[in-house]
Amino acid sequence: MREGVLIYDHESGRMDIRFGLLDFYGGLHCGECLEVNINGEWIPTRIELGSFWYLRGIRIANLNGLHVRIKD
């Protein structure tokens, strides 16, 4: 599992994970599974796109900056 931070990539229109200064996942696609850290607990979810990007089963207004991990 690799840990990073969710960011929005304006060029691709997709959410991405930033692992380091120049190290990115490469853009997330609908249905991709990951875990998000909320209050110190890792919660499994998947990312989806409707009118906006959201995490299935997690109510949060802004995904930017969330600490996440994903299998390589």
Secondary structure by P-SEA (a helix, b strand, c coil): cbbbbbbbbccccbbbbbccccccccccccccccccccccbbbbbbbbbccccccccccccccccccccccc
